[in-house]
Amino acid sequence: MKKYSCIRIAFTVLVALIGSLSLQAQTTPEELTKIILEKDSLFWKGYNNCDTSLTGRFIATDIEFYHDKGGITNGLQALQASLKNNLCSNPDWRLRREAVPGTVKCYPLQNNGTIYGAILLGEHYFYITEKGKPEFRDGHASFTHLWLKENGEWKMKRILSYDHHAAAKTNERKAISLPAASLKQYTGMYKGPQTDSLFIREENGTLVMVSRNKKTPLYAEKAGLFFMKERDLTFEFIRDGKGKVAGMRVQENGALAEELKRVK
């Protein structure tokens, strides 16, 4: 009897000890954030490099993906196929995702003090690279990811991708002032392969581009080189052998878009 009591007491102590160790081993919110951000980083590494074997490691089999432009995608297989066929099918075109600094946050989900999941949310930019052209920032969106632990592994169970819009342009060019007399040498009518007629005028000390009855101010970065503030467009005026302005070279995102000749 005493032996049985001792065994029961020892078992009770062992259960209590195991329970104590289990509580100590539970993930804290700080540890959870570190874990989720690490796995999130690996997922996007796979996304940016079209490595579906890597992205698949962090997606639940019954994933639900909600996109405000592309609708609903259900299941790991369908989502992986979408990534492969839409983002990775053209070797001359690539999309790269980058989180907007300071926007990504992780919130633990708990049940009676035990963490069972996490919500990761934030904003991100999308960059496009086309063959022979420099990379440029194209889109801006928000995301919310639900992470749950399944069979000891953290997986994304739900993905919400929304508020997709064009990324605001970050213009680091500095405008300078040029005298009106200097600006007048660029005025005239220009034509190109894609542009039937484009007019450059001087108005109140500023160069103005007029196309299809729309006026757009151009800002001088230096003599002969102007830019738009709304888009990454530059306008470089070309001179002939006599030093007279004979045309204009238009570049967008650092790549040549069109060359126009001055016809008037």
C-alpha positions in Angstrom: 0.0 0.0 0.0 2.8 2.4 0.9 4.6 1.4 -2.2 1.5 2.1 -4.3 1.1 5.5 -2.6 4.7 6.4 -3.3 4.3 5.5 -7.0 1.2 7.6 -7.2 2.9 10.5 -5.5 5.9 10.2 -7.8 3.6 10.0 -10.9 1.8 13.2 -9.7 5.0 15.0 -9.2 6.3 13.9 -12.7 3.1 15.1 -14.3 3.3 18.4 -12.6 7.0 18.7 -13.6 6.2 17.9 -17.2 3.4 20.4 -17.2 5.7 23.0 -15.8 8.3 22.3 -18.4 5.6 22.4 -21.1 4.6 25.9 -20.0 8.1 27.0 -20.0 8.6 25.7 -23.5 5.7 27.5 -24.9 6.5 30.2 -27.5 6.4 33.7 -26.2 5.0 36.6 -28.4 8.6 37.8 -28.9 9.8 34.4 -30.0 6.8 33.9 -32.2 7.4 37.2 -34.0 11.0 36.1 -34.7 9.9 32.7 -36.0 7.1 34.1 -38.3 9.3 36.8 -39.7 12.0 34.3 -40.5 9.6 32.0 -42.3 8.0 35.0 -44.0 11.4 36.0 -45.3 12.1 32.6 -46.7 8.6 32.5 -48.4 9.3 35.8 -50.2 12.8 34.7 -51.1 11.2 31.8 -52.9 8.6 34.1 -54.5 11.2 36.6 -55.8 13.3 33.8 -57.2 10.4 31.7 -58.7 11.3 28.9 -56.4 7.9 27.2 -55.8 9.6 24.3 -53.9 10.6 26.9 -51.3 7.3 28.8 -51.2 5.4 25.6 -50.8 7.1 24.8 -47.5 5.2 27.6 -45.8 1.7 27.2 -47.4 -1.0 25.0 -45.9 -2.5 22.4 -48.2 -6.0 23.9 -47.8 -4.7 27.5 -48.2 -7.3 30.2 -49.1 -5.9 33.2 -51.0 -8.0 36.3 -51.5 -6.8 38.9 -54.0 -8.7 42.1 -54.6 -7.9 42.0 -58.4 -7.4 38.3 -59.1 -10.2 36.7 -57.1 -10.0 33.6 -54.9 -7.5 30.8 -55.2 -8.1 27.6 -53.1 -5.5 25.0 -52.3 -1.7 24.7 -52.4 -1.6 23.1 -55.8 -3.7 25.9 -57.4 -1.7 28.7 -55.7 1.7 27.2 -56.7 0.4 26.8 -60.3 -0.7 30.4 -60.3 2.7 31.6 -59.2 4.5 29.4 -61.7 2.2 30.3 -64.7 1.6 34.0 -64.0 4.8 35.3 -62.4 7.5 32.9 -63.6 6.5 31.9 -67.1 8.3 34.8 -68.9 12.1 34.8 -68.5 12.2 38.4 -69.9 9.9 39.7 -67.2 10.3 39.4 -63.4 8.4 40.7 -60.4 10.1 41.3 -57.1 8.3 42.0 -53.8 9.8 44.1 -51.0 8.2 45.0 -47.6 7.7 48.7 -46.9 10.0 49.4 -44.0 8.2 49.9 -40.6 4.8 48.5 -41.7 5.2 44.8 -41.0 3.7 43.7 -37.6 3.0 40.3 -36.0 0.2 39.6 -33.6 -0.1 36.3 -31.6 -3.3 34.4 -31.4 -3.9 32.7 -28.1 -6.3 30.3 -26.4 -6.3 30.3 -22.6 -2.8 31.7 -22.7 -1.4 29.2 -25.2 -0.3 30.6 -28.6 -1.9 28.7 -31.5 -1.4 31.1 -34.4 -0.3 34.5 -35.6 -1.5 37.3 -37.8 1.2 39.0 -39.9 0.2 42.2 -41.7 1.9 45.1 -43.5 2.5 46.8 -46.8 4.8 45.9 -49.7 6.1 47.2 -53.0 6.4 45.3 -56.2 9.2 46.0 -58.6 9.3 45.0 -62.3 12.4 44.1 -64.4 12.1 43.8 -68.1 14.8 42.5 -70.3 17.3 45.2 -71.2 15.7 47.7 -68.8 16.5 48.8 -65.3 14.2 47.6 -62.4 11.5 50.1 -61.4 8.9 50.3 -58.6 5.5 49.5 -60.1 2.9 48.6 -57.4 2.0 49.1 -53.7 -0.4 46.9 -51.7 -1.4 45.6 -48.3 -1.4 42.1 -47.0 -2.7 40.1 -44.0 -1.5 36.5 -43.5 -2.9 34.0 -41.0 -0.3 31.6 -39.7 -1.2 28.4 -37.9 0.8 25.5 -36.5 0.0 22.2 -38.2 1.8 19.0 -37.2 4.5 21.0 -35.5 5.1 23.3 -38.6 4.0 26.9 -39.1 2.0 27.3 -42.3 0.1 30.2 -43.9 -3.6 29.2 -43.8 -5.2 32.4 -45.2 -3.8 35.1 -47.3 -5.5 38.5 -48.0 -3.9 40.7 -50.6 -5.6 44.0 -51.1 -5.4 47.7 -51.8 -3.3 47.2 -54.9 -2.4 50.5 -56.6 0.4 52.2 -58.5 3.3 53.0 -56.3 3.9 56.6 -55.5 7.0 57.9 -57.3 10.0 58.8 -55.2 11.6 61.6 -57.2 15.2 62.4 -56.1 15.9 64.8 -58.9 16.4 68.4 -58.0 14.9 71.2 -60.1 16.8 74.3 -61.0 15.7 77.6 -62.5 16.6 78.6 -66.0 16.0 82.0 -67.5 13.0 82.4 -69.9 15.3 83.2 -72.7 17.2 79.9 -72.3 13.9 78.0 -72.1 12.7 79.4 -75.4 15.3 77.5 -77.4 13.5 74.2 -76.6 10.0 75.4 -77.6 8.4 74.0 -80.8 6.6 71.1 -82.2 8.0 67.6 -82.0 7.0 64.3 -83.7 8.0 60.7 -83.2 7.1 57.1 -84.1 4.5 56.9 -81.3 3.7 60.6 -81.0 1.9 62.5 -83.8 2.5 65.9 -82.3 3.8 67.2 -79.1 4.3 70.9 -78.3 6.9 72.4 -75.9 6.1 75.9 -74.7 7.5 78.4 -72.2 5.0 79.8 -69.8 5.8 82.1 -66.9 9.4 80.9 -66.6 8.5 77.2 -66.9 8.7 74.7 -69.7 5.3 73.1 -70.5 4.6 70.0 -72.6 1.3 70.1 -74.4 -0.1 66.8 -75.8 -3.8 66.2 -76.6 -4.8 69.4 -74.9 -3.2 68.3 -71.7 -0.5 70.5 -70.1 2.3 69.1 -68.1 5.1 71.1 -66.5 8.7 70.0 -67.1 11.4 70.8 -64.6 15.0 71.5 -65.5 17.6 69.2 -63.8 20.2 71.0 -65.9 20.4 72.8 -69.2 19.0 70.5 -71.9 17.6 67.9 -69.4 14.1 68.1 -68.0 11.9 65.8 -65.9 8.3 65.2 -64.7 7.5 64.9 -61.0 4.6 62.6 -61.4 6.4 59.9 -63.3 10.0 58.8 -63.9 10.2 60.5 -67.3 13.1 62.5 -68.5 13.3 64.7 -71.6 16.7 65.3 -73.1 17.0 67.8 -75.9 19.3 66.9 -78.7 21.3 69.4 -80.8 22.4 69.1 -84.4 25.9 69.9 -85.7 25.2 73.6 -85.6 24.2 73.6 -81.9 20.5 74.0 -82.6 17.9 71.9 -80.8 16.8 69.3 -83.3 15.0 66.7 -81.3 14.2 65.2 -77.9 15.0 61.9 -76.3 12.3 60.6 -73.8 13.3 58.0 -71.2 11.1 56.2 -68.7 12.5 54.4 -65.7 15.9 54.9 -67.2 15.1 53.2 -70.5 14.6 54.8 -73.9 10.9 55.3 -74.6 10.9 57.4 -77.8 13.0 59.8 -79.8 11.2 62.8 -81.4 12.3 65.2 -84.1 11.6 68.9 -83.9 9.5 69.8 -86.9 8.7 73.5 -86.1 
